[in-house]
Amino acid sequence: MGPELQGPVHAPVTRPVVIDTNIVLDLLVFADDATAPLKIQLASGVLHWIAAPAMRVELERVLGYPQIAPRLAYYGLSAAQVLQAFDAQARTVDPAPRASAICKDPDDQQFIDLAVQHGALLLSKDRAVLNLRKRLLVLGVQASSIL
């Protein structure tokens, strides 16, 4: 008898995820317990974090806010360390074209655009983004505040 035939070997399917700045802070600065499942899924490769360059710029700006500096100090972190962690974990991709789902908060539009372009999971705490859940789902994007 010949060797047994096996089905094709497939690499594990990974899903892109777009993470807004507030959740990035929870993940990289505040070590929020709610981000534990996200950390696990990123580390295991189930999710791969994608970000456009402007998202890093926004994070850098937010890290310079006066109310964030004491929080960084409390956790023994510098803005440079947080940006280094961002760079190590997020894969930078080109900015996305404007999606048909328009956010009331223009600062959040870039997250929506990127998620729509890549069919990504969108993690956001922003009410303006979360109010678009149904419209985003039609566009292939699941928007959520947690995993």
Buried (B, 14 or more C-beta within 10 A) or exposed (E): EEEEEEEEEEEEEEBBBBBBBBBBBBBBBBEEEBBEEBBEBBEEEBBBBBBBEEBBEBBBEBBEEEEBEEBBEEEEBEBEBBBEBBEEBBEEBEEBEEBEBEBEEEEBBBBBBBBBBBEBBBBBBBEBBBEBBEBBEEBEBBBBBEB
